Amino acid sequence: MPELTARQVAERLGVTKRYALDLLYNGEISGRQLVNGVWLADSDSVARYEIAGRRGSGRTLDASTGWALLWELSGRKAYWLSGSTRARVRRRLRESDVEAIATAVASRSTAHRFTAANPERAMSGLIRTGRAAADVVDSELIEDHRWVCGYVRSGTVDEYAKSHFMIPKLTGNDVIYDNTLPVDYVDDVMPPAVVAADLAHSTDTRERSAGLRALERMRQAWLAEN
C-alpha cells in the first residue's frame, strides 16, 4: 500500500493535521521524514493505530490466546489452552463486538512487507491468508493471486524472503506474517477466522470491511451454537 501524507492521516483518523504530525514525530505512527521536511506515514502503522484508537475496547490477547480465539471462532478446538483460559476466550466472544475481537487478536503476529520478483513462487511455501485466501470466508472479495499474503511455516520471515527473492519495502504489496502458532499447522490455508482477522487488519478499506463482516457472521453463528 502507498505511504500516506500527514493530511491523509488526519482525514483518515478524523484529527487535525498538527495532531497527525505529532503522532509521526513521537513515533506513535511509524513513518519517515523527507529531506524537505514532509512526513510520510507507514499505512500499516496507521491502520494499527486506527484499530487500537477507534474502540478503546480492552487489552489485546497474547499470541497463544489470540490464536485460540480465532480457532474457536472457526469451529475448531484450541486444545493447547487450559480449561479456565478457554472459558475466558469464550466469554470474550460472547461479550465483545467484532471491532473488539479484531483488536484482541491484533498482536499475535507481525506483518512484513516486501516486493516479490515472482509472486506465485513466493506464495508456494506459505500458509495462505487474507486476500490470498478470501474465498474461504465467503466474502465478496475475489481471491487475489497477484500478491503474496501468507504465514511462514517455519523459520523466520527474513530467511523465507531471501530464499524467494523478495525485497523488503515499506510500501510493498506482498505481505508475510510471522508464524507464532503454538502448534504445528499442516494445511495450506489458515482457518476462516484467521483469514477474516487478517483482512480486517488490512490497510485497504474494502478488504478491512469484508474481514469485519466475515468475523461478525462467524461470531453470530458461534453465538447461535453456544
ABEGO torsion letter per residue (X at the ends): XBBBBAAAAAAAAGBBAAAAAAAAAAGABBBBBBAAGBBBBBAAAAAAAAAAAAAGAEBBBBAAAAAAAAAAAAGBBBAABBAAAAAAAAAAAAABBAAAAAAAAAAABBBBBBBBABAAAAAAABBBBEAAAAAAAGBABBBBAABBBBBBABEBAAAAAAAAGBBBBAABABBBBBBABABBBABABBBAAAAAAAAAABABAAAAAAAAAAAAAAAAAAAAAX
